[in-house]
């Protein structure tokens, strides 16, 4: 079952779980553990997730293992205590007796490796095996979760047609359970992927489908994601007025206190800014928010935005260095971000191939924080 539809049910269950004396500690732990699992399927409130992990962990200390989801509580708690050293705890679940636990462990290992910038082909393999195992179980939430993670992963590699096919399959699975909110985001992402393929007709049709489903829901996060996707697509297409309009729609429905929200909105505003100084202001805000969130893919995205600032300032070598640093943080260049190709082409043309190669090597070996600080300082 998709994350938002299930999330609404979990809010009600969680309220019941907090009623003293009416449910066991095992049930309380299970509710919180399942809540965290659904929250990890896409953008989530990291502070809410951390709170639920701690609660689940406390309840498991006072109860006997029951639901398979409880197998993940200890690794989740360890993730909060030691974010870069928890993978072995998840790997131990790959031999669990429960096939659902094994499949979800593979899915989370693939996702967490990507979030930590430790992707590579190992992350792809975990996601692919998880998808196969969820399909064998007929577990639709796991199927759509794995399909979406794989779609984004192969889109990063520039395989846009394959990513569209994965999203098509995920849409079919999610539609079966009636989670219209999730379908909105998937159609809007397909619209962006078709645009990257150069198929504007399919892109327009996909966005129309996203809008059609959006008219049937009132869930703010789904509508905000659609507006952000429209804003990004408008920016790529050079329609600044539409990009600002859609960003305005999105920001009225998003929590400005969340670091990932601030990073994404300021990143977009940095591209849209009319002057170098205005762009720098947004890049400073973006970098601060991304550093607070601490997710490798978000940091990598922000580094591309800072590279755009360097390009605007005609600091071509620094732009090349920042692109290389972004690829190093993520583990590979993001071909689904058209700014990467644009900045790379411009810096190659200005620097020439030998100096571009040298700057790229320098960026791959440098501290990305130092590169950002130097660029934002002007």
C-alpha positions as CSV (number, residue, x, y, z in Angstrom):
1,X,0.0,0.0,0.0
2,X,1.4,3.4,-0.9
3,X,2.9,5.7,1.7
4,X,0.3,8.5,2.0
5,X,-2.8,6.4,2.1
6,X,-1.3,4.1,4.6
7,X,0.2,7.1,6.5
8,X,-3.3,8.5,7.2
9,X,-4.3,5.1,8.7
10,X,-1.1,5.0,10.7
11,X,-1.9,8.4,12.3
12,X,-5.1,6.9,13.6
13,X,-3.5,3.7,14.8
14,X,-0.7,5.7,16.4
15,X,-3.2,7.7,18.4
16,X,-4.7,4.4,19.6
17,X,-1.3,3.1,20.4
18,X,-0.7,6.1,22.7
19,X,-3.9,5.3,24.8
20,X,-2.6,4.0,28.1
21,X,-3.4,0.4,29.1
22,X,-5.4,-0.5,26.0
23,X,-2.7,-2.1,23.7
24,X,0.4,-4.1,24.4
25,X,4.0,-2.8,24.1
26,X,4.5,-5.2,21.1
27,X,1.6,-3.6,19.2
28,X,2.9,-0.1,20.0
29,X,6.3,-1.1,18.8
30,X,4.9,-2.6,15.6
31,X,2.8,0.4,14.8
32,X,5.8,2.8,15.1
33,X,8.1,0.4,13.2
34,X,5.6,0.2,10.3
35,X,5.1,3.9,10.4
36,X,8.8,4.5,9.9
37,X,8.9,2.0,7.0
38,X,6.2,3.8,5.1
39,X,7.8,7.2,5.9
40,X,11.0,6.0,4.2
41,X,9.1,5.5,1.0
42,X,9.8,8.9,-0.5
43,X,10.2,12.4,1.2
44,X,9.6,12.3,4.9
45,X,9.9,14.3,8.0
46,X,13.2,13.1,9.4
47,X,12.4,14.4,12.9
48,X,9.1,12.6,13.1
49,X,10.8,9.4,11.8
50,X,13.5,9.7,14.4
51,X,10.9,10.1,17.2
52,X,9.0,7.0,16.0
53,X,12.2,5.0,15.8
54,X,13.1,5.8,19.4
55,X,9.6,4.9,20.6
56,X,9.6,1.6,18.7
57,X,12.9,0.8,20.2
58,X,11.8,1.5,23.7
59,X,8.7,-0.6,23.4
60,X,10.7,-3.6,21.9
61,X,12.9,-3.6,25.0
62,X,9.8,-4.4,27.0
63,X,8.1,-7.0,24.8
64,X,8.8,-10.2,22.9
65,X,9.4,-10.2,19.1
66,X,6.2,-10.6,17.1
67,X,5.5,-8.8,13.9
68,X,8.3,-9.2,11.3
69,X,8.7,-5.4,11.1
70,X,10.2,-5.5,14.6
71,X,13.3,-7.0,13.2
72,X,14.1,-3.6,11.7
73,X,13.8,-1.6,15.0
74,X,17.4,-2.3,16.2
75,X,19.0,-1.4,12.8
76,X,16.9,1.8,12.7
77,X,18.0,2.8,16.2
78,X,21.6,2.1,15.3
79,X,21.2,4.2,12.2
80,X,20.3,7.2,14.4
81,X,23.2,6.6,16.7
82,X,25.9,5.9,14.1
83,X,24.6,6.9,10.6
84,X,27.7,5.7,8.7
85,X,28.2,2.5,10.6
86,X,24.8,0.8,10.7
87,X,24.9,-1.1,7.4
88,X,26.2,-4.4,9.0
89,X,23.1,-4.5,11.2
90,X,20.9,-4.4,8.1
91,X,23.0,-7.0,6.3
92,X,22.4,-9.4,9.2
93,X,18.7,-9.4,8.2
94,X,19.5,-10.8,4.7
95,X,19.5,-14.3,6.2
96,X,16.3,-13.8,8.3
97,X,13.8,-16.7,8.2
98,X,11.0,-14.3,7.0
99,X,11.1,-13.6,3.3
100,X,9.5,-10.2,3.7
101,X,12.2,-9.2,6.1
102,X,14.9,-10.3,3.7
103,X,13.3,-8.4,0.8
104,X,12.8,-5.2,2.8
105,X,16.4,-5.5,4.1
106,X,17.7,-5.5,0.6
107,X,15.5,-2.6,-0.4
108,X,16.6,-0.5,2.6
109,X,20.3,-1.4,2.1
110,X,20.0,-0.2,-1.5
111,X,18.3,3.0,-0.6
112,X,20.6,3.7,2.4
113,X,23.7,3.1,0.3
114,X,22.4,5.7,-2.2
115,X,21.6,8.1,0.6
116,X,25.1,7.8,2.0
117,X,26.8,8.2,-1.4
118,X,27.9,4.5,-1.3
119,X,25.8,3.5,-4.3
120,X,27.6,1.9,-7.1
121,X,26.3,-1.2,-8.7
122,X,25.9,-2.9,-5.3
123,X,23.0,-0.6,-4.6
124,X,21.3,-1.4,-7.9
125,X,21.7,-5.1,-7.2
126,X,20.1,-4.8,-3.8
127,X,17.1,-3.0,-5.3
128,X,16.7,-5.4,-8.2
129,X,16.8,-8.5,-5.8
130,X,14.3,-6.8,-3.5
131,X,11.9,-6.2,-6.4
132,X,12.2,-9.8,-7.5
133,X,11.5,-11.0,-3.9
134,X,8.6,-8.7,-3.4
135,X,7.1,-9.8,-6.7
136,X,7.4,-13.5,-5.6
137,X,5.5,-12.6,-2.4
138,X,2.9,-10.5,-4.2
139,X,3.6,-7.6,-1.8
140,X,2.5,-4.5,-3.6
141,X,3.8,-1.9,-1.3
142,X,7.3,-3.4,-1.6
143,X,6.9,-3.8,-5.4
144,X,6.1,-0.1,-6.0
145,X,8.7,1.1,-3.5
146,X,11.4,-0.9,-5.3
147,X,10.2,0.1,-8.7
148,X,10.4,3.8,-7.9
149,X,13.8,3.5,-6.3
150,X,15.1,1.7,-9.4
151,X,13.4,4.2,-11.7
152,X,15.2,7.1,-10.0
153,X,18.5,5.2,-9.9
154,X,18.6,4.3,-13.6
155,X,17.4,7.8,-14.5
156,X,20.4,9.1,-12.7
157,X,22.5,7.0,-15.1
158,X,20.7,8.7,-18.0
159,X,18.5,5.7,-18.9
160,X,15.3,7.7,-19.2
161,X,13.2,5.3,-21.3
162,X,13.9,2.5,-18.8
163,X,13.0,4.8,-15.9
164,X,9.7,5.6,-17.6
165,X,8.9,1.9,-17.9
166,X,9.6,1.3,-14.2
167,X,7.3,4.2,-13.3
168,X,4.6,2.8,-15.6
169,X,4.8,-0.5,-13.7
170,X,4.7,1.3,-10.3
171,X,1.7,3.3,-11.4
172,X,-0.2,0.1,-12.3
173,X,0.6,-1.4,-8.9
174,X,-0.3,1.7,-6.9
175,X,-3.5,2.3,-8.9
176,X,-4.7,-1.2,-7.8
177,X,-4.8,-0.1,-4.2
178,X,-6.3,3.3,-5.0
179,X,-3.5,5.5,-3.7
180,X,-4.2,8.4,-6.1
181,X,-1.9,10.7,-4.2
182,X,1.2,8.7,-5.1
183,X,0.1,8.4,-8.7
184,X,0.2,12.2,-9.0
185,X,3.9,12.3,-8.2
186,X,4.7,9.4,-10.5
187,X,3.0,10.9,-13.5
188,X,4.7,14.2,-12.9
189,X,8.1,12.5,-12.7
190,X,7.4,10.7,-15.9
191,X,6.6,14.0,-17.5
192,X,10.1,15.2,-16.6
193,X,11.7,12.0,-17.9
194,X,9.9,12.3,-21.2
195,X,11.2,15.9,-21.5
196,X,14.7,14.7,-20.9
197,X,14.2,12.1,-23.7
198,X,13.2,15.0,-26.0
199,X,9.6,13.7,-26.2
200,X,7.6,16.9,-25.5
201,X,4.3,15.4,-26.6
202,X,4.5,12.5,-24.1
203,X,5.8,14.9,-21.4
204,X,2.8,17.2,-21.9
205,X,0.4,14.2,-21.8
206,X,2.0,12.8,-18.7
207,X,1.7,16.1,-16.8
208,X,-1.9,16.3,-17.9
209,X,-2.5,12.8,-16.3
210,X,-0.8,14.1,-13.1
211,X,-3.1,17.1,-13.1
212,X,-6.1,14.9,-13.7
213,X,-5.4,12.7,-10.7
214,X,-4.5,15.8,-8.6
215,X,-8.0,17.1,-9.1
216,X,-9.3,14.1,-7.2
217,X,-7.2,14.6,-4.1
218,X,-6.6,17.3,-1.4
219,X,-3.5,15.9,0.3
220,X,-1.2,18.9,0.5
221,X,2.1,17.0,0.0
222,X,0.9,15.4,-3.3
223,X,-0.2,18.8,-4.7
224,X,3.0,20.4,-3.5
225,X,5.1,17.8,-5.3
226,X,3.1,18.3,-8.5
227,X,3.7,22.1,-8.3
228,X,7.4,21.6,-7.7
229,X,7.7,19.2,-10.6
230,X,5.9,21.8,-12.8
231,X,8.2,24.5,-11.6
232,X,11.3,22.5,-12.4
233,X,10.0,21.5,-15.8
234,X,9.1,25.2,-16.5
235,X,12.6,26.2,-15.6
236,X,14.2,23.6,-17.8
237,X,12.0,24.9,-20.6
238,X,12.9,28.5,-20.0
239,X,9.5,29.6,-18.7
240,X,10.6,31.7,-15.7
241,X,7.2,33.2,-15.0
242,X,5.6,29.7,-14.8
243,X,8.4,28.4,-12.6
244,X,7.9,31.2,-10.1
245,X,4.1,30.7,-10.2
246,X,4.3,27.0,-9.5
247,X,7.0,27.4,-6.8
248,X,4.6,29.9,-5.1
249,X,1.9,27.3,-5.1
250,X,4.2,24.7,-3.7
251,X,5.5,26.8,-0.9
252,X,2.1,27.6,0.5
253,X,1.6,23.9,1.2
254,X,5.1,22.9,2.5
255,X,6.7,23.1,5.9
256,X,9.4,25.8,5.6
257,X,11.1,24.4,8.8
258,X,12.1,21.2,7.1
259,X,15.7,21.3,5.8
260,X,15.1,19.3,2.7
261,X,12.2,21.6,1.7
262,X,14.3,24.7,2.2
263,X,17.1,23.2,0.2
264,X,14.9,22.3,-2.8
265,X,13.1,25.7,-2.9
266,X,16.2,27.8,-2.5
267,X,18.0,25.6,-5.1
268,X,15.3,26.4,-7.6
269,X,15.3,30.1,-6.7
270,X,19.1,30.2,-7.2
271,X,18.7,29.1,-10.8
272,X,15.9,31.6,-11.4
273,X,17.6,34.6,-9.8
274,X,18.2,37.5,-12.1
275,X,21.6,38.6,-10.6
276,X,24.7,37.0,-9.4
277,X,24.3,38.4,-5.9
278,X,20.7,37.2,-5.6
279,X,21.7,33.7,-6.8
280,X,24.5,33.6,-4.2
281,X,22.1,34.4,-1.4
282,X,19.9,31.5,-2.4
283,X,22.9,29.2,-2.8
284,X,24.1,30.1,0.7
285,X,20.6,29.2,2.1
286,X,20.5,26.0,0.0
287,X,23.9,24.8,1.2
288,X,23.0,25.5,4.9
289,X,19.8,23.5,4.5
290,X,21.4,20.6,2.6
291,X,24.2,20.4,5.2
292,X,21.6,20.2,7.9
293,X,19.7,17.4,6.1
294,X,23.0,15.5,5.5
295,X,21.8,13.3,2.6
296,X,24.3,12.6,-0.1
297,X,21.9,13.0,-3.1
298,X,20.7,16.3,-1.8
299,X,24.2,17.6,-1.2
300,X,25.2,16.4,-4.7
301,X,22.3,18.3,-6.2
302,X,23.2,21.5,-4.3
303,X,26.8,21.3,-5.5
304,X,25.5,21.4,-9.1
305,X,23.7,24.6,-8.2
306,X,26.8,26.1,-6.7
307,X,28.6,25.1,-9.9
308,X,26.0,27.1,-11.8
309,X,26.8,30.1,-9.6
310,X,30.5,29.6,-10.5
311,X,29.6,29.5,-14.2
312,X,27.6,32.7,-13.9
313,X,30.6,34.3,-12.3
314,X,32.9,33.0,-15.0
315,X,34.9,30.9,-12.6
316,X,35.0,28.1,-15.0
317,X,37.7,25.9,-13.3
318,X,35.7,26.1,-10.1
319,X,32.5,25.1,-11.9
320,X,34.3,22.0,-13.3
321,X,35.6,21.2,-9.8
322,X,32.2,21.4,-8.2
323,X,30.6,19.1,-10.9
324,X,33.3,16.5,-10.1
325,X,32.7,16.9,-6.4
326,X,29.0,16.4,-6.9
327,X,29.6,13.2,-8.8
328,X,31.9,12.0,-6.0
329,X,29.4,12.7,-3.3
330,X,26.6,10.9,-5.1
331,X,28.9,8.1,-6.4
332,X,28.1,8.9,-10.1
333,X,27.1,11.9,-12.2
334,X,23.4,12.7,-12.2
335,X,22.3,12.6,-15.9
336,X,18.7,13.3,-14.9
337,X,19.7,16.8,-13.9
338,X,20.1,18.7,-17.2
339,X,22.1,21.5,-15.5
340,X,25.0,19.0,-15.2
341,X,25.3,18.6,-19.0
342,X,24.8,22.4,-19.5
343,X,27.5,23.4,-17.1
344,X,29.9,20.7,-18.3
345,X,29.5,21.7,-21.9
346,X,30.1,25.4,-21.1
347,X,33.2,24.8,-19.0
348,X,34.7,22.4,-21.5
349,X,34.3,25.0,-24.2
350,X,35.9,27.7,-22.1
351,X,38.7,25.7,-20.6
352,X,39.6,23.3,-23.3
353,X,39.8,19.6,-22.8
354,X,43.2,19.3,-21.0
355,X,42.4,22.0,-18.4
356,X,38.9,20.7,-17.9
357,X,40.2,17.3,-17.2
358,X,42.7,18.7,-14.7
359,X,40.0,20.7,-12.9
360,X,37.8,17.7,-12.8
361,X,40.5,15.6,-11.2
362,X,41.1,18.4,-8.7
363,X,37.4,18.6,-7.8
364,X,37.1,14.8,-7.3
365,X,40.0,14.9,-4.8
366,X,39.1,18.2,-3.0
367,X,36.8,18.8,0.0
368,X,33.4,19.7,-1.3
369,X,32.8,21.9,1.7
370,X,35.9,23.9,0.9
371,X,34.9,24.2,-2.7
372,X,31.5,25.5,-1.7
373,X,32.9,28.0,0.9
374,X,35.4,29.4,-1.7
375,X,32.7,29.8,-4.3
376,X,30.1,31.4,-2.0
377,X,32.7,33.8,-0.7
378,X,33.1,35.1,-4.2
